[in-house]
Amino acid sequence: MESHDPHPRTRYASAPTWFKSSYSSSGDGNDCVEVAMTPATIHVRDSKNSRGPRLALTPAAWADFVAFAGGN
């Protein structure tokens, strides 16, 4: 019988390296998002909840988001 994971996560050969912006220095530095990159996917999560849900974006979608956010 297969086990059911109620919070499925992408399985990696090795864990991705998460980082956050150098601009994320307000207070305790947790008011930000963290980003991890793999060849096909950009992962984004809340720095206050590293075990919580994450977004998985294509590199093209990430580039569009960064361009939009940088223009506002």
N, C-alpha and C positions, 0 to 999 in steps of 0.2 A: 504494500500500500504506500502510495506517495504521501509525503507530508505536505500540508498546505501552509504557505507563508502568507499571512495576512498583509504583510508589508513587503511585497516583492521588490527587490533591488537588482540592478544590473550586476551580474557577476563579472569580476575582473580577474585576469591572471595575476595582476598585482593591483593594489589599491591605488586609485588616482591621487595625485597631490593636489590638495585644496589650497587656494590662496585668496586673499582679499586685498582690496585696494590700499595703497599707502595713504589715501585720503581718509581711511576708516580709523581715525584716531580720537573720535569724540568719546568722552567718558571712558568706559572700559573697552572701547573698540568693538563692541558686539552689535552695534547698530548698523549692520551692513550685510551684504550677501557675500558668499564665498563661491569661487568658481574652480572647477576642475576640468581639464581638457583631455579627451581621448581622441584618437584619429578621426572618428566619425561623429562624435557627440561632445557638446559643451554642456556640462552639468552645473546647475546653479542651486544653491541652498541658502537658507537663513542662518547666519552665523550664530544666532542665539539658540538654534535647535539643529545641531549637526546630525542628529539621528532622525530628523523629521523628513517630510517629503522634499523632493527636489524636482526641478525642471530639467528636462533633457531636450536640448535644442540642437538642430543641425548647425554646422558652421555658418551657413548662409543666413539662417534666422538670427543667430547671435550677432553677426556682422550688421544686419539690418537694425537690430535692437540698439547696439552700441552707437551706430550712426544717428539714430533717432534721439537717444538719450543725450548724446554729445551736442546735438543741435538745439536743445531746449534749455 
